[in-house]
Amino acid sequence: MKNNRLIYLLIIILFIWLIILSSEIFSFKKNSDENVINEYVINGISSDLTNVISRSKSSVVTINADNNILSGFVYRQNEDSVYIITAYHGVSNVNSIEVTFGSTYTEKADLIGHDIYTDLAVLRVMTPYNIEPLKLGDAVLLKQGEFVISIGTPVSIEHAGNVELGMVSDNRVTIENSITVDEEKYLYYLDVIETSSGLQAGYSGSPLINMNGEVIGMNTMSLSNNFSMAISSNEIKIIADELISTQSSIRNNLGLKGTFISEMMNYEKTNLNIALDVVDGFYISKVRENSLGFEAGIRSGDIITKINGQDIRNLNDYLLAVHADVAELSFEYIRNSETLQASVSVSHD
């Protein structure tokens, strides 16, 4: 009888212990789940976005050009001069340009230079205030699927500082663009970033910002009616520095469209009869007639390895040739496993 009571007592104690243990396990699991949710939402995507926006917003401006609203961002400050990047199509042929910092502080601006090929313009504002420029990143490092944000002013000044979230649809798209210069139509290729952002017209000139808070492009509505396009930060830097220094920009019409070997998969190289040990260069898929590349003898299927002695490994290298202030461009390229050389005269008249 005593043994039965002892067994019953042990069963009761074991049952109570199991209840306590189950309660502790449930409490631990609940706290763990809350920690995971907290880490993902508060310390993850949400805070990355909000931190980038709060750090960048004060350097994004609203531009009023004869009552036409667009956006821009602070690129550089020298003493009392602030230089602002924006879209040229919004500030061309206007009588007055005003720049508003935040939503209340407004100053007159001067257009000091522009590049019609990339739709990029630089404005100068005289101000005694210190305004932090946005940092440019390297668009060559962009990957498809990266989150990007645009900060701008759609419609009116009341909406200054609006934010749009998107992702990089394609980190390098080569489009055929055209402009008319002295009544002559000029066709050329332009490398741009394509995003999934659904931007309104007022976002033209706004910065495209990555999750590190770096500007990797300038949004422009002038290049496509169907996609959101941005001029890469790599090209922005070259052009903006030229415009600030000389009020003009150089663009050589190489007329070359292709893919950098470093971006190719091995099966792509095999399909194009490119040796797998060829790791750098620019594979040409199309050459525009009457371009500098065509005049030099470059044709589809060639692999350009050097321009003006500079190795061509990525977009940065290629842009140096596009914007080179030289009287002659020299090419080294591979055709049918043979290394060839060519050159062509350049005129910047």
N, C-alpha and C positions, 0 to 999 in steps of 0.2 A: 504493500500500500504506500509506504514511504517512497519507494522507488518510482511509483507512478506519479506521485506528487512532484518529485524532483524532475521527472521528465516533462510534466506539464509546465513547471516553472521555467525550465530551460527553453521550452518552445515559446513561451510568452516573451522571455527576454530576447530570444533570437528574432521574433516577429517585430518587437519594438526597435531593435537595432537595424533591421532591414528598412523599416519606415524612416528612421533617421538618416540612414545611408542614402536612400532614394531621394529624400528631400535635399540632401547636400549635393547629390549628382545633378538634380534638376536645377538647383540654384547656380551651380558652377556653369552648366551648359547655357543657362539664360544669360549670365554675365558674359560668357565667351561670345555668344551670338551678338550681344549688344556691342561688345568691343569691336567685332568684325564689321558690323554695320557702321559704327562710329568711325572706324579707320577708313572705310571706303567712301562714305559720304562727306564726312567733315574734314578728314585729313587727306583725302584723295582728290578725285576730280573736282569736287566743288570748291575746295580751298585753292587749288591750282588756278582755276579760272578767276575766282574773285581776287586773289592776290595779283595776278597779271593785270587784271582790269584796273584795280586801284592804283597800281604802280604806273600804269601807262596813260591813264585818262587825262591827267593834267597836261600832257604833252601833245594831245590831239586838239586840233583847232577847227572852227567853223569859218568858212570863207564866203563872203558875200561879194559877188562880182556883178555889178549892175542888177542887183536883186536876184541873181542866179546863185543858189545855195549849193556848195560842195564842201568837201572836207580836206584836211591836210594834217601834217604832223611836223613837229620841230626836229630838224635834222642837225643843226649846229648853232652855236652861239659864240660870237666873237665880240667881246666888250659889250657895246650897247646894240649890236645887230643880231637879230634872230633870223635864221634862214629856215624856210618852211618848204617842204615838198608837197606838191599837189598835182592835180591833173590839168594839163595844158588846155584841153578843149573847153574847160570851164572858165578860164581867165584870159583867153585870147580875144583881141579886138574889143576890149571893154574900156570904159572911161574911169571907173573907180573900183578899187579892190580894198575891202576891209577884212581884217582878221580878228575873230573873237576867241579869246582864251577863256575856257570855262563857258559861262553863259552871260557874263556881264562886262568883262574888260575887253574893249575893242580899240584897235589901232589901224591906221592906214597902212597899206602895204604896196611895195613896188615890185613889179615883175622884172627880175634881173636877167633871166635867161630861160630858154625852153628847148626841148628836143621833140620835134613833131613826130619822129619815128616811133618813139615810145610813149608819147602823150604825157611827158613829164615836164614840169615847170618848177622853178625855184623862185620863191618870193622872199623879200627882205622886209622885216619890220623893225623899226627903231623903238627900243623899249629899255627903261632902266632896270627892269626886273630880271632876276635870274630864273630862267625857265629850262628845266632839265631836258636835253635832247633824248630821243629814243635811240636805243642801241640797235645797229644793224646786225643781223645774223648772216649765216652763210646758207643760201638757198640750195647749194649743191648737196648739203646734208639732209635736205627734206626727203621724207618718205611718204608714199601714198598711204592714206588713212590717218595721218597725223591730224590732231585737232588744231584749228586755227581760229582766231577771233578777229573781227573787224570792228573798230570803234569809229563812229562817224556821226553825221548829222543828216538824217533823211528829212526831206520836206521843208523844215523850218528850224530856226534857232531854238524854238521851244523843245525840240527833240535832240539838242546837242548832247553828245556823249552816249548815244545809243550803241548797243552792242549786238552783234550777230555772231553766232557760233556756226562753224562749218568744219569741213575736213578737206585735206588735200586730195582732190580727185586724180590729178596727175602732176607730178613734180616738175615735169618739163614737157611742154607741148610746143611744137614749132608750127606757127601759123603763117599763112601768106597774107601780108598786109599791104595796103597801098595808100599813097598820098599823092597829091598834086602839087608840084613845085614849078612855078613859072609856066603854068598851063600844060605842063608835061606830067603824065602819070608815072609814078615811080613805084615799082613793085619790089618787095623785099621780104625776107624771112625774119621772123621775130620769135624768140624763145620766151614763153610766158608760163606762169603757174595757173593751173585750173583748179578751182575750188567748188564745193557744193553749196557755198553761201548764196542765199537768195537776196542779193543786195539791191536796194533802191537807188535811184539816180544820185541822190545826195551823198552817197558813200564814195563817189568818184574822188580819188585823191587820198582816201583814208588808208591807214596802215593795215597790212595783214600781219598779224602777230602770232608767233608760236608760243608754246607753253613755257618757254624760258623767258618770255617777255621781250623777245627780240623781233624786230621788224624783218620779215623775210620777203616782203613784197609791197607794192602800192596798187590798190584796186583801181581799175579804170573801166568805165562802161563803153569806151569808144571802140574797143576791139571786137566785141561780139554781142549780139542781141540774145543769144541763147545760153551762154555760159558766163560765170563770173571769172574774169581773168585778172591777173596781177603781174606787173612788171617785177622781175626778181630783184632782191636786195643787192645782188652782185652787180647788176647793170645800173641800179639806182646810184650806187656809190661812185662808179666811174663817171657817169653823166653829171651828177650833182656837183662833184668836185671840179669838173671842167667848167660848169656853168658859173660856179662861185668865183673861180679863178679868172676865167676869160670871157664869160657871158656867151660862150658858144660851145657846141659839142660836135665831135667828129663821129661819123658812122660810115664805115666802108661796106659797100654792098657786095659781100662775098657771094651771096646767092647760093649758099650751100645748105642742104637739109640732110640730116642723118642721125646716127646714134653713136655715142661714145662707147668704145670697145669695153671699157671698164663696167658699163651698165648691162652688158650682154650676158646671157646664160650660155653655157657651153654648147647646148643644142642649137642655139641661134647662130653661133659662130660656125658650127659644122654645116648648118644648112646654107650659109652664105660662103662656104669654102674658105673660111678664115682659120688659119692655123691656131690651135689652142694655146700655143706659147706666145701669141700676140696678145698682150694684155692692155696696151694703151693705143690711143689713136682715135680718129674720128671717121667712122665708116659713112661714106656718102651714098645716100639713096636717091637724091635728086639734085640737079644743078639748074639754076635759072639761066636762060640764054641772056646774053648781053651783060652778065654780071662779071665781077672781077675773077671769081673762081672759074667761070666758063672761059674767059679770055686767057687765063693761065693754062688751060688745057685739062682742068680737073673734070672728071666724068663720074657718072654713077658707078659704084663698085670699087672706087678708089678708097684707100685708107690714108688720110692725112696724118702724119706723125709729127711734123713740125711746121710752124709758120713763123717766119722771121727768126729762126733758130730756137724758138720756144717750143718745148714739148707740149703737145695737145693731148691732155689727159681728161679734162673735164670742162664744164662750162666756163669756169674762171679763166682758164688758159685761152679758150676760144674768144671770149669777150675782149681780151687784150688785143687780139688781132682785129676784131670788128671795130674797135675804137682807137687803133694805132694811128698816130700822127706821123706818117711816113710817106715818102715819095714812091716807094716800091714795096710790094709784098712778095716774099719768097716762100715757096712751098716745098716740103719734102713729103713724098707720098709713096705708097706701095700699090703697084698694079701687077696682077698676075705673079706675085712673089718677087717682083723686081722693084728695087728702090729707085725712084725717079725724082728729079728736081725741076722746078719751074718758077717763073717770076712774072709779075705784071706791074705796070706803072699805075700809080694812084694819083688822082687829081681831086683836090678838095675845093675847087672853085665854086 
